[in-house]
Amino acid sequence: MANINQSIPDFKAEAFHNGEFRTITSDDVKGKWSIFLFYPADFTFVCPTELEDMANQYPELQELGVEVYAVSTDTHFSHKAWHDTSDAIGKIKFPMLGDQTGHITRGFDVMIEEDHMAMRGTFLADPDGIIQVAEIHNGGIGRSAKDMVRKVKAAQYVRANDGEVCPAAWEQGEQTLTPSLDLVGKI
């Protein structure tokens, strides 16, 4: 799996975004926070619930300076057809990358080779293109976009506040920790 503190892989892909096809590259991603939301396939069951959930959180993510990239091994043409026919997928305003060759999916090391499908993987990259969060779910377990928003806020806080860390289940505005010898054994 792509690892924490590792750069996102180089890529170039066609995407369906806001009613148009466009090319997106790894260079386009750098300079802002990015979520890569890998899912197995268009026109399936758990996937549309996750993508709709992320679409519902997308305005808040945009306010946080985050772009979301949905990625599957389907084509950008398939993404358009799904977007045009599904009420849930029709809510999506973020780019849907077609990765029919599997280059991006393999680059993040989430390819299920025998099925030529992506695992249910989520990666958060900082503006330098460095992975800060990486998680994989079993195919039958849907993800929570709301929890990813919480993780984005924590990652942004840690980046902006050198020396501070966010404890478990931290929410924006709550107390953080400053690791030091004085804290050892007191938490």
MDTraj code that builds the backbone (N, CA, C; nanometers):
import mdtraj as md
import numpy as np

residues = "MET ALA ASN ILE ASN GLN SER ILE PRO ASP PHE LYS ALA GLU ALA PHE HIS ASN GLY GLU PHE ARG THR ILE THR SER ASP ASP VAL LYS GLY LYS TRP SER ILE PHE LEU PHE TYR PRO ALA ASP PHE THR PHE VAL CYS PRO THR GLU LEU GLU ASP MET ALA ASN GLN TYR PRO GLU LEU GLN GLU LEU GLY VAL GLU VAL TYR ALA VAL SER THR ASP THR HIS PHE SER HIS LYS ALA TRP HIS ASP THR SER ASP ALA ILE GLY LYS ILE LYS PHE PRO MET LEU GLY ASP GLN THR GLY HIS ILE THR ARG GLY PHE ASP VAL MET ILE GLU GLU ASP HIS MET ALA MET ARG GLY THR PHE LEU ALA ASP PRO ASP GLY ILE ILE GLN VAL ALA GLU ILE HIS ASN GLY GLY ILE GLY ARG SER ALA LYS ASP MET VAL ARG LYS VAL LYS ALA ALA GLN TYR VAL ARG ALA ASN ASP GLY GLU VAL CYS PRO ALA ALA TRP GLU GLN GLY GLU GLN THR LEU THR PRO SER LEU ASP LEU VAL GLY LYS ILE".split()
xyz = np.array([
    [0.0842, -0.1174, 0.0000],
    [0.0000, 0.0000, 0.0000],
    [0.0888, 0.1239, 0.0000],
    [0.0420, 0.2280, -0.0654],
    [0.1135, 0.3557, -0.0589],
    [0.1251, 0.3942, 0.0883],
    [0.2405, 0.4404, 0.1282],
    [0.2689, 0.4620, 0.2691],
    [0.2616, 0.6075, 0.3115],
    [0.2407, 0.6256, 0.4405],
    [0.2439, 0.7577, 0.5015],
    [0.3819, 0.8195, 0.4761],
    [0.3831, 0.9482, 0.4509],
    [0.5039, 1.0269, 0.4221],
    [0.5683, 0.9913, 0.2886],
    [0.4961, 0.9217, 0.2029],
    [0.5421, 0.8881, 0.0684],
    [0.4698, 0.9803, -0.0303],
    [0.5361, 1.0142, -0.1390],
    [0.4735, 1.0969, -0.2429],
    [0.3683, 1.0167, -0.3180],
    [0.2643, 1.0865, -0.3624],
    [0.1669, 1.0196, -0.4476],
    [0.2371, 0.9809, -0.5775],
    [0.1921, 0.8764, -0.6435],
    [0.2577, 0.8361, -0.7683],
    [0.2275, 0.9338, -0.8810],
    [0.3182, 0.9411, -0.9773],
    [0.2931, 1.0216, -1.0965],
    [0.1827, 0.9560, -1.1774],
    [0.0925, 1.0374, -1.2316],
    [-0.0141, 0.9824, -1.3145],
    [-0.0683, 1.0884, -1.4102],
    [-0.1386, 1.0403, -1.5096],
    [-0.2131, 1.1237, -1.6041],
    [-0.3372, 1.0432, -1.6386],
    [-0.4560, 1.1026, -1.6202],
    [-0.5797, 1.0281, -1.6425],
    [-0.6881, 1.1186, -1.6979],
    [-0.7800, 1.0560, -1.7702],
    [-0.8997, 1.1271, -1.8149],
    [-1.0033, 1.1180, -1.7040],
    [-1.0749, 1.2271, -1.6840],
    [-1.1744, 1.2328, -1.5775],
    [-1.3050, 1.2894, -1.6304],
    [-1.4122, 1.2519, -1.5657],
    [-1.5404, 1.3169, -1.5877],
    [-1.5582, 1.4137, -1.4724],
    [-1.5801, 1.5425, -1.5052],
    [-1.5894, 1.6449, -1.4019],
    [-1.6785, 1.7583, -1.4509],
    [-1.7828, 1.7840, -1.3743],
    [-1.8752, 1.8938, -1.4060],
    [-1.9243, 1.8904, -1.5501],
    [-1.9646, 1.7737, -1.5957],
    [-2.0240, 1.7598, -1.7280],
    [-1.9262, 1.7566, -1.8430],
    [-1.7969, 1.7515, -1.8117],
    [-1.6955, 1.7533, -1.9174],
    [-1.5898, 1.6464, -1.8919],
    [-1.5197, 1.6111, -1.9991],
    [-1.4022, 1.5248, -1.9857],
    [-1.2808, 1.6161, -1.9789],
    [-1.1891, 1.5854, -1.8888],
    [-1.0658, 1.6624, -1.8784],
    [-0.9530, 1.5729, -1.8310],
    [-0.8321, 1.6139, -1.8654],
    [-0.7128, 1.5409, -1.8247],
    [-0.6654, 1.5962, -1.6908],
    [-0.6349, 1.5060, -1.5985],
    [-0.5816, 1.5438, -1.4678],
    [-0.4514, 1.4674, -1.4478],
    [-0.3493, 1.5387, -1.4004],
    [-0.2194, 1.4770, -1.3748],
    [-0.1814, 1.4924, -1.2273],
    [-0.0815, 1.4196, -1.1867],
    [-0.0307, 1.4319, -1.0498],
    [0.0208, 1.5733, -1.0242],
    [0.0707, 1.6415, -1.1264],
    [0.1158, 1.7801, -1.1084],
    [-0.0008, 1.8736, -1.0790],
    [-0.1186, 1.8445, -1.1366],
    [-0.2379, 1.9270, -1.1117],
    [-0.2829, 1.9184, -0.9663],
    [-0.2545, 1.8070, -0.9030],
    [-0.2999, 1.7796, -0.7668],
    [-0.2190, 1.8586, -0.6645],
    [-0.0927, 1.8768, -0.6912],
    [-0.0052, 1.9413, -0.5936],
    [-0.0426, 2.0887, -0.5753],
    [-0.0210, 2.1358, -0.4530],
    [-0.0534, 2.2738, -0.4206],
    [-0.1791, 2.2865, -0.3364],
    [-0.2534, 2.1767, -0.3222],
    [-0.3690, 2.1782, -0.2323],
    [-0.3863, 2.0395, -0.1719],
    [-0.4635, 2.0319, -0.0680],
    [-0.4936, 1.9035, -0.0055],
    [-0.5779, 1.8213, -0.1014],
    [-0.5570, 1.6897, -0.1027],
    [-0.6273, 1.6015, -0.1958],
    [-0.6674, 1.4717, -0.1280],
    [-0.7890, 1.4284, -0.1577],
    [-0.8356, 1.2966, -0.1152],
    [-0.8493, 1.2118, -0.2399],
    [-0.7869, 1.0942, -0.2379],
    [-0.8031, 0.9954, -0.3442],
    [-0.8932, 0.8863, -0.2880],
    [-1.0106, 0.8740, -0.3469],
    [-1.1133, 0.7822, -0.3004],
    [-1.1266, 0.6692, -0.4022],
    [-1.0551, 0.5597, -0.3781],
    [-1.0590, 0.4445, -0.4678],
    [-1.1802, 0.3583, -0.4336],
    [-1.2469, 0.3088, -0.5375],
    [-1.3617, 0.2210, -0.5170],
    [-1.3619, 0.1156, -0.6272],
    [-1.4249, -0.0016, -0.6025],
    [-1.4160, -0.1118, -0.6973],
    [-1.4731, -0.0863, -0.8358],
    [-1.5979, -0.0371, -0.8453],
    [-1.6567, -0.0287, -0.9793],
    [-1.7809, 0.0590, -0.9821],
    [-1.8041, 0.1191, -1.0983],
    [-1.9282, 0.1912, -1.1237],
    [-2.0448, 0.0925, -1.1268],
    [-2.1636, 0.1432, -1.1092],
    [-2.2880, 0.0649, -1.1189],
    [-2.2910, -0.0529, -1.0225],
    [-2.2416, -0.0299, -0.9000],
    [-2.2412, -0.1360, -0.8000],
    [-2.3262, -0.0938, -0.6808],
    [-2.2952, -0.1419, -0.5606],
    [-2.3867, -0.1309, -0.4481],
    [-2.3355, -0.0421, -0.3353],
    [-2.2236, -0.0769, -0.2733],
    [-2.1686, 0.0047, -0.1651],
    [-2.1073, 0.1331, -0.2223],
    [-2.0456, 0.1222, -0.3390],
    [-1.9741, 0.2360, -0.3985],
    [-2.0601, 0.3616, -0.4123],
    [-2.1833, 0.3526, -0.4649],
    [-2.2602, 0.4762, -0.4776],
    [-2.2969, 0.5380, -0.3433],
    [-2.3106, 0.4553, -0.2391],
    [-2.3416, 0.5125, -0.1082],
    [-2.2228, 0.5920, -0.0555],
    [-2.1027, 0.5410, -0.0791],
    [-1.9819, 0.6116, -0.0351],
    [-1.9606, 0.7408, -0.1138],
    [-1.9774, 0.7330, -0.2445],
    [-1.9562, 0.8512, -0.3275],
    [-2.0597, 0.9589, -0.2976],
    [-2.1844, 0.9184, -0.2739],
    [-2.2877, 1.0156, -0.2363],
    [-2.2547, 1.0778, -0.1012],
    [-2.2076, 0.9957, -0.0070],
    [-2.1677, 1.0458, 0.1246],
    [-2.0565, 1.1493, 0.1103],
    [-1.9583, 1.1209, 0.0249],
    [-1.8500, 1.2172, 0.0025],
    [-1.9035, 1.3425, -0.0677],
    [-1.9953, 1.3253, -0.1605],
    [-2.0556, 1.4412, -0.2288],
    [-2.1261, 1.5320, -0.1280],
    [-2.1888, 1.4726, -0.0268],
    [-2.2567, 1.5532, 0.0757],
    [-2.1582, 1.6310, 0.1625],
    [-2.0360, 1.5806, 0.1785],
    [-1.9325, 1.6482, 0.2579],
    [-1.8445, 1.7411, 0.1729],
    [-1.8592, 1.7321, 0.0421],
    [-1.7715, 1.8048, -0.0502],
    [-1.7707, 1.9564, -0.0283],
    [-1.8855, 2.0222, -0.0047],
    [-1.8775, 2.1677, 0.0190],
    [-1.7865, 2.2047, 0.1365],
    [-1.7943, 2.1282, 0.2458],
    [-1.7069, 2.1561, 0.3599],
    [-1.5614, 2.1282, 0.3249],
    [-1.5363, 2.0217, 0.2509],
    [-1.3993, 1.9922, 0.2091],
    [-1.3454, 2.1033, 0.1198],
    [-1.4274, 2.1564, 0.0322],
    [-1.3842, 2.2673, -0.0534],
    [-1.3479, 2.3897, 0.0309],
    [-1.4262, 2.4170, 0.1351],
    [-1.3953, 2.5277, 0.2261],
    [-1.2604, 2.5066, 0.2953],
    [-1.2237, 2.3805, 0.3157],
    [-1.0955, 2.3469, 0.3789],
    [-0.9806, 2.3433, 0.2779],
    [-1.0103, 2.3725, 0.1508],
    [-0.9060, 2.3724, 0.0484],
    [-0.8701, 2.2333, -0.0006],
    [-0.9666, 2.1406, 0.0026],
    [-0.9420, 2.0015, -0.0341],
    [-1.0144, 1.9675, -0.1640],
    [-0.9451, 1.8995, -0.2546],
    [-1.0089, 1.8438, -0.3733],
    [-1.0196, 1.6945, -0.3556],
    [-1.1290, 1.6379, -0.4027],
    [-1.1538, 1.4943, -0.3955],
    [-1.1412, 1.4379, -0.5360],
    [-1.0775, 1.3220, -0.5457],
    [-1.0647, 1.2506, -0.6724],
    [-1.1167, 1.1089, -0.6510],
    [-1.2319, 1.0782, -0.7096],
    [-1.2834, 0.9414, -0.7064],
    [-1.2094, 0.8644, -0.8156],
    [-1.1640, 0.7437, -0.7846],
    [-1.0850, 0.6664, -0.8808],
    [-1.1344, 0.5219, -0.8835],
    [-1.1642, 0.4736, -1.0035],
    [-1.1903, 0.3315, -1.0240],
    [-1.1280, 0.2922, -1.1574],
    [-1.1262, 0.1635, -1.1843],
    [-1.0667, 0.1153, -1.3093],
    [-1.1668, 0.1214, -1.4254],
    [-1.2797, 0.1861, -1.4035],
    [-1.3736, 0.2109, -1.5123],
    [-1.3213, 0.3269, -1.5973],
    [-1.3799, 0.3466, -1.7134],
    [-1.3402, 0.4582, -1.7993],
    [-1.4135, 0.5854, -1.7584],
    [-1.3634, 0.6979, -1.8049],
    [-1.4315, 0.8249, -1.7817],
    [-1.5680, 0.8262, -1.8510],
    [-1.5825, 0.7482, -1.9578],
    [-1.7122, 0.7360, -2.0260],
    [-1.8137, 0.6665, -1.9349],
    [-1.7692, 0.5611, -1.8684],
    [-1.8559, 0.4897, -1.7745],
    [-1.8958, 0.5821, -1.6591],
    [-1.8003, 0.6623, -1.6103],
    [-1.8305, 0.7574, -1.5029],
    [-1.9414, 0.8533, -1.5459],
    [-1.9330, 0.9026, -1.6694],
    [-2.0363, 0.9937, -1.7188],
    [-2.1715, 0.9250, -1.7237],
    [-2.1756, 0.8036, -1.7773],
    [-2.3019, 0.7299, -1.7865],
    [-2.3617, 0.7067, -1.6476],
    [-2.2773, 0.6717, -1.5513],
    [-2.3249, 0.6486, -1.4149],
    [-2.3753, 0.7794, -1.3548],
    [-2.3020, 0.8869, -1.3759],
    [-2.3406, 1.0187, -1.3257],
    [-2.4754, 1.0613, -1.3836],
    [-2.4970, 1.0299, -1.5096],
    [-2.6204, 1.0710, -1.5777],
    [-2.7414, 0.9859, -1.5402],
    [-2.7201, 0.8662, -1.4860],
    [-2.8313, 0.7748, -1.4611],
    [-2.8606, 0.7465, -1.3137],
    [-2.7726, 0.7856, -1.2243],
    [-2.7902, 0.7571, -1.0816],
    [-2.8125, 0.8871, -1.0045],
    [-2.9200, 0.8928, -0.9276],
    [-2.9454, 1.0120, -0.8462],
    [-2.8327, 1.0358, -0.7460],
    [-2.7820, 0.9281, -0.6853],
    [-2.6738, 0.9407, -0.5869],
    [-2.5468, 0.9947, -0.6528],
    [-2.5073, 0.9367, -0.7654],
    [-2.3838, 0.9767, -0.8328],
    [-2.4009, 1.1119, -0.9011],
    [-2.5238, 1.1449, -0.9386],
    [-2.5509, 1.2755, -0.9993],
    [-2.5196, 1.3926, -0.9080],
    [-2.5060, 1.3679, -0.7776],
    [-2.4716, 1.4742, -0.6811],
    [-2.3235, 1.5103, -0.6838],
    [-2.2410, 1.4257, -0.7455],
    [-2.0957, 1.4446, -0.7405],
    [-2.0519, 1.5667, -0.8202],
    [-1.9728, 1.6515, -0.7553],
    [-1.9144, 1.7705, -0.8182],
    [-1.7624, 1.7590, -0.8308],
    [-1.7038, 1.6535, -0.7743],
    [-1.5586, 1.6350, -0.7797],
    [-1.5221, 1.5465, -0.8984],
    [-1.3966, 1.5509, -0.9427],
    [-1.3527, 1.4701, -1.0572],
    [-1.3598, 1.3206, -1.0297],
    [-1.4033, 1.2481, -1.1321],
    [-1.4065, 1.1015, -1.1284],
    [-1.3044, 1.0529, -1.2310],
    [-1.1907, 1.0029, -1.1816],
    [-1.0819, 0.9615, -1.2694],
    [-1.1037, 0.8210, -1.3234],
    [-1.0901, 0.8075, -1.4544],
    [-1.0934, 0.6768, -1.5184],
    [-0.9533, 0.6186, -1.5182],
    [-0.9396, 0.5000, -1.4659],
    [-0.8085, 0.4362, -1.4545],
    [-0.8143, 0.2974, -1.5163],
    [-0.8610, 0.2908, -1.6406],
    [-0.8807, 0.1608, -1.7043],
    [-0.7519, 0.0805, -1.7197],
    [-0.6359, 0.1447, -1.7253],
    [-0.5099, 0.0700, -1.7317],
    [-0.4665, 0.0202, -1.5938],
    [-0.5204, 0.0815, -1.4888],
    [-0.4829, 0.0444, -1.3524],
    [-0.3561, 0.1116, -1.3037],
    [-0.3016, 0.2051, -1.3801],
    [-0.1753, 0.2702, -1.3435],
    [-0.1845, 0.3420, -1.2081],
    [-0.2898, 0.4195, -1.1882],
    [-0.3035, 0.4947, -1.0622],
    [-0.3316, 0.3968, -0.9476],
    [-0.4213, 0.3043, -0.9716],
    [-0.4593, 0.2069, -0.8696],
    [-0.3382, 0.1260, -0.8249],
    [-0.2556, 0.0846, -0.9195],
    [-0.1325, 0.0116, -0.8833],
    [-0.0329, 0.1049, -0.8148],
    [-0.0275, 0.2304, -0.8584],
    [0.0639, 0.3270, -0.7973],
    [0.0361, 0.3495, -0.6496],
    [-0.0921, 0.3401, -0.6121],
    [-0.1298, 0.3502, -0.4711],
    [-0.1344, 0.2112, -0.4058],
    [-0.1048, 0.1078, -0.4839],
    [-0.0985, -0.0312, -0.4384],
    [-0.2308, -0.0793, -0.3789],
    [-0.3407, -0.0483, -0.4494],
    [-0.4723, -0.0941, -0.4047],
    [-0.5446, -0.1752, -0.5127],
    [-0.4693, -0.2302, -0.6086],
    [-0.5293, -0.3098, -0.7154],
    [-0.5547, -0.4527, -0.6696],
    [-0.6745, -0.5011, -0.6947],
    [-0.7063, -0.6429, -0.6792],
    [-0.6826, -0.7018, -0.8175],
    [-0.5662, -0.7587, -0.8384],
    [-0.5222, -0.7992, -0.9727],
    [-0.6177, -0.8978, -1.0406],
    [-0.6625, -0.9991, -0.9677],
    [-0.7468, -1.1001, -1.0315],
    [-0.8823, -1.0455, -1.0767],
    [-0.9266, -0.9342, -1.0174],
    [-1.0539, -0.8725, -1.0553],
    [-1.0358, -0.7456, -1.1388],
    [-0.9119, -0.6974, -1.1486],
    [-0.8806, -0.5690, -1.2132],
    [-0.9712, -0.4579, -1.1582],
    [-0.9821, -0.4559, -1.0258],
    [-1.0602, -0.3546, -0.9555],
    [-0.9787, -0.3002, -0.8391],
    [-1.0143, -0.1790, -0.7987],
    [-0.9486, -0.1179, -0.6835],
    [-1.0108, -0.1674, -0.5542],
    [-0.9273, -0.1779, -0.4513],
    [-0.9780, -0.1982, -0.3161],
    [-1.0471, -0.0689, -0.2734],
    [-1.1178, -0.0748, -0.1650],
    [-1.1822, 0.0424, -0.1077],
    [-1.0754, 0.1175, -0.0269],
    [-0.9974, 0.2021, -0.0944],
    [-0.8853, 0.2721, -0.0317],
    [-0.9053, 0.4222, -0.0318],
    [-0.8631, 0.4871, 0.0757],
    [-0.8731, 0.6323, 0.0883],
    [-0.7362, 0.6869, 0.1277],
    [-0.6923, 0.7895, 0.0574],
    [-0.5623, 0.8516, 0.0837],
    [-0.5799, 1.0022, 0.0896],
    [-0.5210, 1.0647, 0.1906],
    [-0.5184, 1.2100, 0.2021],
    [-0.3754, 1.2554, 0.1786],
    [-0.3575, 1.3418, 0.0781],
    [-0.2248, 1.3965, 0.0484],
    [-0.2235, 1.5452, 0.0806],
    [-0.1115, 1.5911, 0.1347],
    [-0.0968, 1.7334, 0.1668],
    [-0.0621, 1.8118, 0.0399],
    [-0.0507, 1.9438, 0.0480],
    [-0.0219, 2.0236, -0.0722],
    [0.1110, 1.9900, -0.1405],
    [0.2006, 1.9217, -0.0716],
    [0.3263, 1.8789, -0.1321],
    [0.3133, 1.7433, -0.2007],
    [0.1935, 1.6848, -0.1963],
    [0.1721, 1.5533, -0.2565],
    [0.2200, 1.4389, -0.1700],
    [0.2334, 1.4634, -0.0404],
    [0.2798, 1.3613, 0.0538],
    [0.1588, 1.3019, 0.1261],
    [0.1511, 1.1702, 0.1293],
    [0.0381, 1.1016, 0.1912],
    [0.0426, 1.1172, 0.3431],
    [-0.0677, 1.1667, 0.3994],
    [-0.0798, 1.1872, 0.5435],
    [-0.1751, 1.0872, 0.6096],
    [-0.2711, 1.0359, 0.5327],
    [-0.3672, 0.9370, 0.5823],
    [-0.3813, 0.8308, 0.4743],
    [-0.3815, 0.7049, 0.5158],
    [-0.4028, 0.5934, 0.4231],
    [-0.4856, 0.4889, 0.4963],
    [-0.5971, 0.4494, 0.4339],
    [-0.6785, 0.3451, 0.4956],
    [-0.7428, 0.2584, 0.3889],
    [-0.7577, 0.1318, 0.4217],
    [-0.8169, 0.0334, 0.3318],
    [-0.9313, -0.0338, 0.4059],
    [-1.0421, -0.0515, 0.3362],
    [-1.1576, -0.1206, 0.3930],
    [-1.1858, -0.2463, 0.3128],
    [-1.2410, -0.3466, 0.3774],
    [-1.2920, -0.4641, 0.3100],
    [-1.4006, -0.4193, 0.2128],
    [-1.4160, -0.4895, 0.1031],
    [-1.5118, -0.4515, 0.0007],
    [-1.6538, -0.4349, 0.0489],
    [-1.6930, -0.5035, 0.1545],
    [-1.8292, -0.4941, 0.2051],
    [-1.8498, -0.3893, 0.3123],
    [-1.7444, -0.3136, 0.3460],
    [-1.7534, -0.2149, 0.4541],
    [-1.7388, -0.0748, 0.3951],
    [-1.8467, 0.0020, 0.4005],
    [-1.8441, 0.1386, 0.3484],
    [-1.7705, 0.2336, 0.4412],
    [-1.7182, 0.3398, 0.3828],
    [-1.6422, 0.4402, 0.4576],
    [-1.7308, 0.5566, 0.4994],
    [-1.6807, 0.6368, 0.5922],
    [-1.7504, 0.7560, 0.6406],
    [-1.6778, 0.8812, 0.5936],
    [-1.7432, 0.9590, 0.5086],
    [-1.6842, 1.0845, 0.4621],
    [-1.6725, 1.1850, 0.5762],
    [-1.7663, 1.1812, 0.6688],
    [-1.7609, 1.2726, 0.7827],
    [-1.6343, 1.2491, 0.8646],
    [-1.5966, 1.1231, 0.8835],
    [-1.4739, 1.0942, 0.9569],
    [-1.3514, 1.1389, 0.8778],
    [-1.3583, 1.1305, 0.7456],
    [-1.2457, 1.1786, 0.6654],
    [-1.2320, 1.3305, 0.6796],
    [-1.3429, 1.4019, 0.6877],
    [-1.3365, 1.5471, 0.7105],
    [-1.2652, 1.5742, 0.8429],
    [-1.2968, 1.4963, 0.9462],
    [-1.2302, 1.5122, 1.0760],
    [-1.0800, 1.4894, 1.0623],
    [-1.0419, 1.3871, 0.9856],
    [-0.8997, 1.3575, 0.9664],
    [-0.8294, 1.4677, 0.8873],
    [-0.8987, 1.5261, 0.7901],
    [-0.8422, 1.6388, 0.7154],
    [-0.8125, 1.7537, 0.8114],
    [-0.9082, 1.7861, 0.8960],
    [-0.8892, 1.8963, 0.9914],
    [-0.7724, 1.8677, 1.0848],
    [-0.7603, 1.7439, 1.1297],
    [-0.6486, 1.7074, 1.2180],
    [-0.5155, 1.7192, 1.1438],
    [-0.5101, 1.6688, 1.0205],
    [-0.3858, 1.6764, 0.9423],
    [-0.3474, 1.8215, 0.9149],
    [-0.4453, 1.9038, 0.8845],
    [-0.4165, 2.0456, 0.8592],
    [-0.3706, 2.1145, 0.9870],
    [-0.4300, 2.0802, 1.1001],
    [-0.3894, 2.1387, 1.2271],
    [-0.2447, 2.1024, 1.2600],
    [-0.2120, 1.9746, 1.2473],
    [-0.0757, 1.9284, 1.2787],
    [0.0254, 1.9967, 1.1869],
    [-0.0086, 2.0117, 1.0584],
    [0.0836, 2.0775, 0.9648],
    [0.1059, 2.2239, 1.0026],
    [0.0012, 2.2909, 1.0489],
    [0.0095, 2.4341, 1.0804],
    [0.0637, 2.4617, 1.2204],
    [0.0685, 2.3604, 1.3069],
    [0.1081, 2.3799, 1.4461],
    [0.2191, 2.2831, 1.4823],
    [0.3390, 2.3168, 1.4408],
    [0.4558, 2.2315, 1.4614],
    [0.4703, 2.1958, 1.6091],
    [0.4893, 2.0683, 1.6352],
    [0.5115, 2.0229, 1.7718],
    [0.3846, 1.9781, 1.8430],
    [0.2672, 2.0063, 1.7851],
    [0.1421, 1.9625, 1.8466],
    [0.0886, 1.8410, 1.7723],
    [0.0143, 1.7570, 1.8445],
    [-0.0477, 1.6393, 1.7863],
    [-0.1935, 1.6328, 1.8313],
    [-0.2738, 1.5610, 1.7546],
    [-0.4161, 1.5481, 1.7843],
    [-0.4433, 1.4101, 1.8440],
    [-0.5043, 1.4047, 1.9640],
    [-0.5341, 1.2757, 2.0251],
    [-0.6494, 1.2046, 1.9531],
    [-0.6780, 1.0836, 1.9956],
    [-0.7843, 1.0029, 1.9355],
    [-0.9170, 1.0779, 1.9338],
    [-0.9891, 1.0639, 1.8237],
    [-1.1228, 1.1213, 1.8053],
    [-1.1237, 1.2739, 1.8187],
    [-1.0090, 1.3375, 1.8006],
    [-0.9983, 1.4827, 1.8114],
    [-1.0931, 1.5493, 1.7140],
    [-1.1602, 1.6531, 1.7609],
    [-1.2452, 1.7374, 1.6779],
    [-1.1899, 1.8790, 1.6830],
    [-1.2082, 1.9516, 1.5742],
    [-1.1585, 2.0884, 1.5654],
    [-1.2063, 2.1704, 1.6851],
    [-1.1131, 2.2423, 1.7465],
    [-1.1435, 2.3244, 1.8626],
    [-1.1130, 2.2567, 1.9951],
    [-1.0946, 2.1244, 1.9923],
    [-1.0622, 2.0530, 2.1155],
    [-0.9129, 2.0653, 2.1455],
    [-0.8781, 2.0289, 2.2678],
    [-0.7396, 2.0372, 2.3124],
    [-0.6519, 1.9386, 2.2358],
    [-0.5317, 1.9844, 2.2035],
    [-0.4312, 1.8985, 2.1410],
    [-0.3251, 1.8657, 2.2458],
    [-0.2234, 1.7954, 2.2020],
    [-0.1135, 1.7591, 2.2911],
    [0.0173, 1.8114, 2.2346],
    [0.1085, 1.8466, 2.3242],
    [0.2444, 1.8805, 2.2855],
    [0.3349, 1.7769, 2.3514],
    [0.3786, 1.6768, 2.2735],
    [0.4599, 1.5700, 2.3320],
    [0.5847, 1.6261, 2.4012],
    [0.6085, 1.5781, 2.5222],
    [0.7278, 1.6184, 2.5967],
    [0.7516, 1.5173, 2.7081],
    [0.8657, 1.5284, 2.7687],
    [0.9012, 1.4412, 2.8804],
    [0.7995, 1.4556, 2.9933],
    [0.7438, 1.5740, 3.0111],
    [0.6487, 1.5997, 3.1184],
    [0.5179, 1.5192, 3.1027],
    [0.4846, 1.4797, 2.9790],
    [0.3613, 1.4046, 2.9552],
    [0.3759, 1.2539, 2.9716],
    [0.4986, 1.2057, 2.9721],
    [0.5216, 1.0612, 2.9779],
    [0.4585, 1.0027, 3.1037],
    [0.3694, 0.9062, 3.0832],
    [0.3033, 0.8388, 3.1939],
    [0.1884, 0.9160, 3.2577],
    [0.1539, 1.0324, 3.2028],
    [0.0485, 1.1142, 3.2631],
    [-0.0795, 1.1184, 3.1784],
    [-0.0782, 1.0492, 3.0674],
    [-0.1987, 1.0462, 2.9821],
    [-0.2692, 0.9156, 3.0045],
])
top = md.Topology()
chain = top.add_chain()
for i, resn in enumerate(residues, 1):
    res = top.add_residue(resn, chain, resSeq=i)
    for name in ("N", "CA", "C"):
        top.add_atom(name, md.element.get_by_symbol(name[0]), res)
traj = md.Trajectory(xyz[None], top)
